[in-house]
């Protein structure tokens, strides 16, 4: 079987491929328009292996352009639409893009970013002129990491040159783990430039499913779309769960969610209390996975598995997991170290051979920079990003553990924990807390939150200072900790004691 939209279009050309509001892109239109754009690019001199950049918001035409590149052996680079012109220019130059498709909403930023660059710019409309057909072979995405610790780097895997429709690996995984197939209706409320929504949607279009998109995330509207389109599958980041739970109960209960069978989430750690609340509401339909833009490994966990092992991101699928210490020795169950994956190959950070080399182990294993451990049954638990490990008094502290403990307080809506300079300890634990709606922070609340977490955190892991404000997650749920850490100072927020009383009831602590 050939896995591509053209196969579906040949059978059911009027079948809905993508729906954004009142706009529906059929499989017939997706096939015709993407082929026309591919032919135009080929006539313009682009050959397999060249790069097409896309500055396009969440709209149906995004998929037309992406499939034009995918079907003709080109790389396509979705650029985050909130970037500044200088940030866009960095990606255009670094990726060596030869063509740029521009959403009219971002024409000004595109013009500034592309000024002086040797690339062709194109509108989103399919060309009306006829060009000779482009060669049909599998292309691929070239995605840029979120840049939470510096300038984003492009992840570019070698193209195989295989025939269009031959790429079935992700199709098979999506079917095996999540039941995604041609009958699936998939709600994708996140920005399409992010790896997860992009790849899930592109692969669903290989088998005939329908993608329901949103131009921007709105919690109430997302629930309405599930009911309106009888959505079967969806994908989220934890921040979206928090916004969904903030909705008035009468509003959330008014929507018919009975069609909803699988809710997939990833992209950022999900606080245990938040995940339990979602399972209580939606039932055991949550599926979590751990992977990344680099796509060097993949783990998966069902709701039932997670309830039995709170905090796990699951067991590996199609790969192996290895925990490695600083000297390169492999560690056993329960021991914390760098998370490496085996069984995958081909990772390359574009124009950064040093970072590519640093991600690889001599045994062929590859890491995405996370810290964690596995239990005796092979379930992986993530501790944090290696870059954000706090070294306080010579002891490693992993922010994710502290974040999970502090977020159990009912006043905490979101949180970012990182280290700040300390003249005595080298680094001290600092917590920036975004409060639940309607609350304001003061020294008493800061101490109450710290005290509530004290029974489950060793003294050296407890925050020395707590500040209140927005943690400023990106649209894809990432914390920009490098910027937050740079902005924080030793005089920010409220000093809190690390002693802490006995555990309090949650409602008493919130009072």
Protein Blocks (a to p, Z undefined) as FASTA:
>chain_A
ZZdfklmmmmmmmbcfbdghjbccdfklmmmmmmmmmmmmmmnopaehiacdddddddfk
lmmmmmmmmmnopacddddfkbcfklmmmmmmmnopabdcddfklmmmmmmmmgoiacdd
ddfbdcfbdcddddddddddddddehlnbccdddddddehiaehiamklmmmmmmmnopa
fkbccddfbcfkbmklmmmmmmmmmnopacdddfbdcfklmmmmmmmnopabdcddfklm
mmmmmpcfklmmmpccklpmbdcdehiacdfklmmmmmmmnopabccddddfkopaccdd
dfklmmmmghiabjcehiacddddfkopacdehiacddddehiahiacehilklmmmmpc
fkopacehiacdddfkopacdfbdfklocceehiacdfklmmmmmmmpmklmbdcddddd
dfknopacdddddddehiacdfklmmmmmmmmmmmpcfklpcfbdcdddehiafkopacf
klmmmmpcfkgcjdddfkbpadddfklmmZZ
